[in-house]
Amino acid sequence: MFMSDSKLYIVSTPIGNMSDITLRALEVLKSVDLILSEDTRETDKLLKKYGFSKPQISYRDQNHTRVIEQIKDMLKNGKSLALVSDSGTPLISDPGFKLVRELALENLKLETIPGPSAVTAALSVSGLPTDKFLFVGFLPKSAVQIEKFFEKYSDIDATLIFYESPFRLSKSMQIAQKVLGHRQACVCNDLTKMYEEVVRGSLNDISNQYLNKKIKGEFVVLIAKKDY
């Protein structure tokens, strides 16, 4: 039987398909005293799927200051905790950086339980170079900021990866094509879910494909480096 001790486990959870959770992640979630959840309702769905429950408290960047001392006290008093986000690997464009940084500074024990990540899942099926890549999180919101963003990374010698909203996807691809020119790209939608879609082509082709099209879900966008 898996035995936990006083530490924070950073636990990756499925990005869509519930079957993608690892055996080790389930062992840890069953063994800890408390789960720190980005959204306790989302975590409940996962726990119920595998037939158990566990005390939870909400942990987000917005309530970090309010709960950090409580978390430290629990760890210092021998409790074991798990940090999970709504999906994927915590801290990767999800809450957790402030928490991990402060616990590390106090030499409290941390352990990663690796697993699903939309970034690496998208990269693996993109057909774009995988030897070097740069993940930059979410694009900025305004058209001017997006243009400056692509200008900043236009000469990077790596595949560029970011998340984008379905409401801005086509416009963002138009701006990317304007700034970066004729480059190959890949758009991944709802990876591991029932309606998963992977679209490959030039920035111009992808922009036209999503123009005036009603879309929803979660998008990972990958753009090849110059001259690929």
C-alpha positions as CSV (number, residue, x, y, z in Angstrom):
1,M,0.0,0.0,0.0
2,F,1.2,3.5,-0.9
3,M,2.2,5.4,2.2
4,S,2.5,9.2,2.2
5,D,4.5,11.4,4.5
6,S,4.5,15.1,5.3
7,K,4.9,16.8,2.0
8,L,3.1,18.5,-0.9
9,Y,2.5,16.3,-3.9
10,I,2.1,18.2,-7.1
11,V,-0.3,15.8,-9.0
12,S,-1.1,15.9,-12.7
13,T,-4.6,15.0,-13.6
14,P,-6.3,14.2,-17.0
15,I,-6.7,17.0,-19.6
16,G,-10.0,15.4,-20.8
17,N,-10.2,11.6,-20.8
18,M,-10.5,10.5,-17.2
19,S,-8.7,7.2,-18.0
20,D,-5.5,9.1,-18.5
21,I,-4.7,9.5,-14.8
22,T,-1.7,7.5,-13.6
23,L,-1.9,4.7,-11.0
24,R,0.6,6.6,-8.9
25,A,-1.5,9.8,-9.0
26,L,-4.5,7.8,-7.8
27,E,-2.5,6.2,-5.0
28,V,-1.3,9.6,-3.9
29,L,-4.8,11.2,-4.0
30,K,-6.2,8.3,-1.9
31,S,-3.4,8.5,0.7
32,V,-3.1,12.3,1.4
33,D,-4.9,14.0,4.2
34,L,-6.1,16.9,2.1
35,I,-6.3,18.0,-1.5
36,L,-5.7,21.6,-2.6
37,S,-7.9,22.1,-5.6
38,E,-8.2,24.8,-8.2
39,D,-11.9,24.1,-8.3
40,T,-13.2,21.5,-5.8
41,R,-16.2,20.7,-8.0
42,E,-13.9,19.6,-10.8
43,T,-11.8,17.5,-8.4
44,D,-14.9,15.9,-7.0
45,K,-15.8,14.6,-10.5
46,L,-12.4,12.9,-10.7
47,L,-12.6,11.4,-7.3
48,K,-16.1,10.1,-7.8
49,K,-15.1,8.5,-11.1
50,Y,-12.6,6.4,-9.1
51,G,-14.9,5.7,-6.1
52,F,-13.4,7.7,-3.2
53,S,-13.6,11.1,-1.6
54,K,-11.2,13.3,0.2
55,P,-11.3,16.6,2.2
56,Q,-10.5,19.6,0.0
57,I,-9.8,23.3,0.2
58,S,-9.8,25.7,-2.8
59,Y,-6.4,27.0,-3.8
60,R,-6.0,29.7,-6.4
61,D,-3.7,32.6,-6.9
62,Q,-6.5,34.9,-5.7
63,N,-6.7,33.2,-2.3
64,H,-3.0,32.4,-1.8
65,T,-2.4,35.0,0.9
66,R,-5.4,33.8,2.9
67,V,-4.6,30.1,2.9
68,I,-0.8,29.9,2.7
69,E,-0.1,29.9,6.4
70,Q,-2.8,27.2,7.0
71,I,-1.1,25.0,4.3
72,K,2.4,25.6,5.9
73,D,1.0,24.7,9.4
74,M,-0.5,21.4,8.1
75,L,2.7,20.4,6.5
76,K,4.8,21.3,9.6
77,N,2.4,19.2,11.7
78,G,2.8,16.1,9.7
79,K,0.0,16.3,7.2
80,S,0.4,15.2,3.6
81,L,-1.3,17.4,0.9
82,A,-1.8,17.1,-2.9
83,L,-2.1,20.1,-5.2
84,V,-4.3,19.6,-8.4
85,S,-5.5,22.0,-11.0
86,D,-8.7,21.5,-13.0
87,S,-6.8,19.5,-15.6
88,G,-3.2,18.7,-16.6
89,T,-0.1,19.6,-14.7
90,P,-0.4,22.2,-11.9
91,L,1.6,25.4,-12.4
92,I,1.6,25.1,-16.2
93,S,-0.7,28.2,-16.8
94,D,-2.5,27.0,-13.7
95,P,-2.2,28.0,-10.0
96,G,0.6,26.8,-7.8
97,F,3.8,28.8,-8.5
98,K,3.5,31.1,-5.5
99,L,2.7,28.1,-3.3
100,V,5.6,25.9,-4.5
101,R,8.0,28.9,-4.3
102,E,7.2,29.6,-0.7
103,L,7.3,26.0,0.5
104,A,10.6,25.5,-1.3
105,L,12.1,28.6,0.5
106,E,11.1,27.0,3.8
107,N,12.6,23.7,2.8
108,L,9.3,21.9,3.1
109,K,9.1,18.7,1.2
110,L,7.7,18.7,-2.4
111,E,7.3,15.9,-4.8
112,T,6.0,15.8,-8.4
113,I,3.6,13.2,-9.7
114,P,4.0,13.6,-13.4
115,G,1.3,13.0,-16.0
116,P,-0.9,14.6,-18.6
117,S,-0.1,18.1,-20.0
118,A,-1.8,19.7,-23.0
119,V,1.5,21.3,-24.1
120,T,3.4,18.0,-24.6
121,A,0.3,16.2,-25.9
122,A,-0.2,18.8,-28.6
123,L,3.5,18.9,-29.5
124,S,3.6,15.1,-29.9
125,V,0.9,15.1,-32.6
126,S,1.7,18.4,-34.3
127,G,4.1,17.2,-36.9
128,L,6.3,20.3,-36.1
129,P,9.9,20.1,-34.8
130,T,10.1,18.8,-31.2
131,D,13.8,19.2,-30.5
132,K,13.3,22.8,-29.2
133,F,10.1,24.5,-28.2
134,L,8.9,27.5,-26.2
135,F,5.7,27.5,-24.2
136,V,4.4,31.0,-23.5
137,G,1.0,30.3,-21.8
138,F,-2.0,32.4,-23.0
139,L,-1.8,35.1,-25.6
140,P,-2.5,38.7,-24.6
141,K,-6.0,39.9,-25.3
142,S,-5.8,43.0,-27.5
143,A,-4.8,42.9,-31.2
144,V,-2.0,45.4,-30.6
145,Q,-0.6,43.3,-27.7
146,I,-0.8,40.1,-29.8
147,E,1.1,41.7,-32.7
148,K,3.8,42.9,-30.3
149,F,3.9,39.4,-28.9
150,F,4.6,37.7,-32.3
151,E,7.1,40.4,-33.1
152,K,9.0,39.6,-29.9
153,Y,9.2,35.9,-30.7
154,S,9.5,36.1,-34.5
155,D,13.2,35.1,-34.6
156,I,13.1,32.4,-31.9
157,D,14.7,29.1,-33.1
158,A,12.0,26.8,-31.7
159,T,8.4,25.7,-32.1
160,L,6.2,28.3,-30.4
161,I,3.3,26.9,-28.2
162,F,0.5,28.9,-26.6
163,Y,-3.1,28.6,-25.5
164,E,-5.8,30.6,-27.1
165,S,-9.5,31.3,-26.6
166,P,-11.9,30.0,-29.3
167,F,-13.3,33.6,-29.5
168,R,-10.0,35.0,-30.7
169,L,-8.4,32.1,-32.5
170,S,-9.0,33.2,-36.1
171,K,-8.0,36.8,-35.5
172,S,-4.9,35.7,-33.7
173,M,-3.9,33.5,-36.6
174,Q,-4.4,36.4,-39.0
175,I,-2.1,38.6,-36.9
176,A,0.4,35.7,-36.7
177,Q,0.4,35.4,-40.4
178,K,0.8,39.1,-40.9
179,V,3.8,39.2,-38.5
180,L,5.5,35.9,-39.1
181,G,4.6,35.3,-42.7
182,H,4.2,31.9,-44.4
183,R,4.8,29.4,-41.5
184,Q,3.5,26.0,-40.7
185,A,1.3,25.6,-37.7
186,C,-0.9,23.2,-35.8
187,V,-4.1,23.8,-33.8
188,C,-5.2,21.2,-31.3
189,N,-8.7,21.4,-29.9
190,D,-10.1,19.4,-26.9
191,L,-7.2,16.9,-26.8
192,T,-8.2,13.4,-25.5
193,K,-11.9,14.4,-25.5
194,M,-14.7,13.0,-27.7
195,Y,-14.4,15.7,-30.3
196,E,-10.7,16.1,-30.4
197,E,-9.5,17.8,-33.5
198,V,-5.9,18.5,-34.9
199,V,-5.6,20.9,-37.8
200,R,-2.3,21.3,-39.6
201,G,-1.3,23.7,-42.3
202,S,0.0,27.2,-43.0
203,L,-1.0,30.1,-40.8
204,N,-3.1,31.5,-43.6
205,D,-4.9,28.2,-44.2
206,I,-5.7,27.7,-40.6
207,S,-6.9,31.3,-40.2
208,N,-9.3,30.9,-43.1
209,Q,-10.5,27.5,-41.8
210,Y,-11.6,29.1,-38.5
211,L,-12.9,32.4,-40.0
212,N,-16.5,32.9,-39.1
213,K,-16.8,29.4,-37.8
214,K,-18.5,28.8,-34.4
215,I,-16.0,26.9,-32.3
216,K,-15.7,26.1,-28.6
217,G,-13.4,24.2,-26.4
218,E,-9.7,24.5,-25.4
219,F,-7.1,25.3,-28.0
220,V,-3.4,24.7,-28.1
221,V,-1.6,26.4,-31.0
222,L,1.8,25.6,-32.3
223,I,3.8,27.6,-34.8
224,A,7.0,26.4,-36.5
225,K,10.2,28.4,-36.4
226,K,11.3,30.5,-39.3
227,D,12.4,28.7,-42.5
228,Y,11.1,25.3,-41.4
